[in-house]
Amino acid sequence: MSLIKVNRCGIKVQDLGEGGAVLLVHGWPDTHQIWRHQAEALTASGYRVVAPDLRGFGESEKPKKIKDHSLLHHVGDLIGVMDHLHVDRIHVVGHDWGATIAVLLAALRPSRVATLTCISVGHPRAMAAAGLRQREKSWYSLLFQFQDVAERWLSENNFANFRTLSRHPDPDPVIGRFRDPDALTAGLGIYRAASPPETLLQPSAPEPAPPLIPVPTMGIWGSADPTVVESAMTGTAAYVTGRWTYERIEGAGHWPQVEKPEQINQLLLSLLAQHPATSNATLPQAEPGAPQKAIEPSAEVGPGYR
């Protein structure tokens, strides 16, 4: 693991193997470790794996201000990590909030993305369009807006509410990290920055057209996912102009990469083999430890409900 300074934030990154590069982007409440099964399979198959801890999570730095946890800060972090590692184009795989971030990376910087894989969560507009059933399943997003209240609720009775809400397949390491109050608050920063209560309201004026995804894209959803309805994933097809494929994983919950790792690995390896991540350009070499340029945080990305 190395610490890369991007956008005035230190990002811890696991960089393994050689070959075509694959960026693995975790969501809440995880770290790069959630990809352990995929990292092993990908490196064994001749790929380079780049798996960061997002800002606010794991061993990466944890900004105090909510605005510093915006989705575009995360996108800028990933671009900065790629530049620092001299990676021009990369396969991007995201899960949960990491999938939302991956969607924005592919839509805003498509020349840097060879393929996109969204696990459990797709395009934010598809999530918004999934309607009342999705909003009901995402009720906790509103709870998470209440600082201190959410932290107390999640952690009381030895994190019993966290266990029940998340149904995480490997909760103990998460709880171990979240026993640090600062880590728990930082982990909720992405909800507070990217999914404020205002996103539940209908816009009063027409919004800019949502960014489309021009790269080959695969959506993966587990049939037993308790927090995301299927249409929130399948609806992503409307925002993809590249090749779209959809894979429904029977019996999997919100973490198919942990619950059904062999099936997910097979799907990833098949997609990656069809679309090699060859470079189109040579990037300038980054100075070791030099801060990397962010995507402008004021850019419009549109709402989602997570």
N, C-alpha and C positions, 0 to 999 in steps of 0.2 A: 504494500500500500504506500502510495506517495501522496504528499500534500501539494496541490496545485493552486496557486493564487489566481482567481478569476473574479473580476467585478468586485474587487475589494473583499472577497470572501474566500477562505481556504476550503477547498474541496478535496476530500480524500478519495483516491481512485485506485481500484484494483486493475492492473494491466497485466494480462497473462497471454502467453502463446505468441505465435507468429502466423501471418497470413492475412487474408481479408478480414477487416475489422468489424466487430459487432459491438454496438453500444447497448448495454442492458440498463434500463431506467426503472428503478423501483418506485413504489408508491407508499401510501400511509398504511401502517406505521413502521415500515421496514427499512432495511439497509441493503447494501450490495449482496449480503449473504443470502437473501431470498432467492438469488439466481444460482446458488451453488450447483444444482443439478445441471443447469444449462451451461454454466461455465466449464464444467468438466467435459461434457459432451462436445461442446464447440471446440475447445482447445485440442481434444483428442482427434477431431476431424480436420485439423489444420487451420483453424481460425484464431484470430487475435481477439481477446475479450477485454473490453473496457467497461468496467462496472463501478460507477461512482456512488458514494453516499451523497444524496442531494443535500443542499444547504438546509440546515435545521435538523438533520438526521445523522445518526451514527457518529462517526468520528469527524465529520465535516463541521465547520464553524456554524454557529447558531446566531444569526442576527436578532437583535432585540426588537427592531421596528417591524410592525406587521407589513408595511409596504415593501419591505425588502424580501418578502416571501412570495412575491407575485409570480405568475406563470412565466412571464417574459424574463424575469431575473433567472429563473431556472433554465429557460431556453438559452439565454446568453451564457450561463455557466457551462452548458454542454458544448456550445460552440467554442468557448474558450478552452475547454479541456481538449477538444479535437485539435485545435490549433497548436496547443502546447505539445501534444503528442505527434504533431506533423501528420495527422490523418485528414486527407482531403474528403473522401467519401466513405460512408459507413452504413452498415445495416443497423437499423434502430428497432429495438424491441422494448416496449413499455407496458407496465402493469399498473392498474388503478390510476392514481394521479400521474404516475410516470407515463401512462399511455396518453393522457391528455397533453402532457409536456411533449411527448414524442410526436403527436399529431401536429402540434404547433411548429415544432422544428421542421417536420417534413413539408408543411404548408408554406412556411416563411423562408426556408432555406432549402428548397428541393434539390439544388445542385450538390448539396452535401450529403444527401440521403439516397442510398441505393435501393433499399426496401424498408417498409414500415410494417411492424407487427404490433397490433393492439390486443392486449390480453385483458379481458373482463370489462374494460371501458373503451369506448370508441370516441368519435368526434364529439366535442362538447355540444354542438347544435343538435346532434342526434339524441344526446342525453336530455336536452331541454325539450325536444319534441316528443319524448316518450310519455309525457303527460302525467296525469294524477297518480297512476300506479308507481311511476318512478319517484315522484315527489314523496309519496308515502314511505317508500323504502329508504329514501334519503333524509328522513326526519332528523337524524342525528346531526346533519350539517348545520341546522339551525341551533341546536344545543351547543355545538362546538364554538359558536360565536361568542358565548358568554364566558369571558376570561375568569378564571378561578372557579366558577361554578362547574364548567366542563371538566377541569382538572380534578376537582374534588369528586365529581360523580364517577369519572373513569377509575380513579385510584382507590375509592373506599372499599372496605372489606377485602383487602389484598387484591385489588383490581378485578373483583368479581364482575362488575358491570362491563369492563373492557372485554373480559373473556366471553361474556354472553353476547354482547353487541357484535364483536368482530368475528367470532367463530374462527379465529386464526388457527391454522394447523400447527403452529409452533409458537405458542404465546409466551413461554417462559423467558426467552431471550429479549423479547420486546418489553415485557414487564420489568426485567432487570435494568434495561436502559431507562425506562420511564419512571423508575423510582427516584431518579434525579429530577426534581421539579422543573428545572430549567430545560431539560431535554423534553419533558412532556409538553410544556408550553410551546417550545420551538417546533415540535412536531405538528402541533395544531395550527401553526402559522400559515400553512398553505391553504387551509380551509378559510381562515379569517381574511386572507388577502384575495383569494380567488373565488370564493363562494359566499360573499356577504348576503345578508337578507334581501338586499335590493334585487338580486338576480331572480327572485321569485316573482317580481312584478313584470307585467307586460310593458315593453318599451313604449314611451309616449310619442316617439318619432321613429321613422324608418332607420334601421341600422345599416351600416356598411355590409356589403356582401361578405359572407363568411369565407375564410380562406379555404380553397380547395386543395386536395392532395393529389399531385400529379405522378407520384411514384407508385410502383407495385405495392399493394397493401393487403395484409391478411388480418382479419378479425377473428379472435378466438374467445368463446364464451362458454362457461360451464352451466349445464342445465339445472344445477342445484345452487346457483349463486343467490344468496339471500338479499343482496343489496342492489343488484342491477338487473333490470328486465331485459329480455332478449332483444326487443326492438331498439333499445338504446345502443346496441352493438350493430344489428343488421341495418339500422337506419344510417349508419356511417357510409354505406354505399353511395348515398346521394351526394356525398361531399368528396368522392374519390373519382378523379378523371383517369388515373392509371388503372392497371388491372386490379380488380377486387376479388378476393376469395374469402369465404366464410367457413369457419370450422366450429361446430357445436360439439362440446365434449360432454358426453353423457355421464351423469353422476358426479361431475366436478363442481366444487363450490367456487368461491371468489379467488382462490389461489390455485389454478390448474397447474402452474409450473411446479408446485410442491406436491399437489395431490395426485397428478397424473404426469410425472416428469418424462417418462419414456415417450408418451404420446406427443407431448409438447416438443420434445427434442427432435423427434422424427419430422414433425411439421416444419420446424424452423430450418432444419438441415435441407429439407426438400426445397423450400422457398429460396434459401440463400444460394443453393447450387444453380438455380435457374437464372439468377441475377447477380453475377459477380460484381463486387464493389471495386471496380477498376477506377483509378484516378483519372480525372479530366484535366487536372492542372497541378502545378507544383506550388505549394504554399511557401511563403517566406519562413525561415527558421525562427522560432520564438526563443527569446532569451530565457534561460532557466529561471523559474520563479517570477517572471515578468507578468504583471496583471494583463488579462485579456479583455478585449472590448466586448461590451454587452450589446444585446439587441436593445433598441430604444424602448424603455418601459412604457412610453405613452402610446405605443402602437395598439390598434384596435384588434381584439381577437374574438370578441363576442362572448356571451354568457354560457355557462353550463351549470348543471345542478348536481353537485356531488356532496 
